[in-house]
Amino acid sequence: MHTERVTIEGTAFLTTLHLAGPIGLLALHGGVEGGTAELATEVAARTGATLLTFTQPEGPPTHIPSTRIGPCTPLTTFLTHTTLTISLHGHNRRDAPRTIYVGGSNRPAARTLASGLARHAQAFDPIITLSEIPNPLRGLHPDNPVNHTRDGGVQLELPVLARTTHQAPTAPEIPPREVVKGIVEGVRSLMPQKTSG
C-alpha cells in the first residue's frame, strides 16, 4: 500500500494505491462523496483488485470533476497497471434515493456489476440503460479516467444509502454489507479466469 500527496487545481489530496489484480477500484472523491473510498477499499480487499483512492485530509471538501483529475503519478500508475476500471461515485438526487446508476464505456461489464447488485442489494435499483441515466452521471466523457484503461470501465453512481450506514457526521463511513456483496460478485465475475498449465 503506497500513499502519496498530490495537488490538483490547488487542492491537496492524499492518494492510496495498492497494485494487485487487473481490475481496478477507483474512488476519486473519497470524503467528498462519503463512503466511496471505504467501499472501494473493502471490495478491492475481498477480490484482489487494484485500488486507488483520493481523499482530502485537510481543509474544506472540494469537488473537482473527474474529467479534471490528473494526470498525476498515482493515477497514471493505476491506469497503466489495470485493464478495466470500476469507479465509485456518490449522487444526491432526491428523486432517486435508492437508484444506482451504472454508467461507463464498458457496457457488458456494467451489466455484470448490475446483476450482482440486483441479486444482493435488492433494496436498490440498478439502472444500466444509458438514456435513463442523467447525462452528468453517465461516465462517458473521454477525459474521465474511468474510460482510460484498455477495456474501458464502469462508473457506479451510488446514493447515500448505498455507500454508507453512518448515522452521524463524525461516525465512520461503513459501506452497507449487501452493496459490498453485490459489487464483489460483479468484480469476481469480471476477473480473468486462470488457466492451468
Order of alpha helices (4+ residues) and beta strands (2+ residues): beta-beta-beta-alpha-beta-alpha-beta-beta-alpha-beta-beta-alpha-alpha
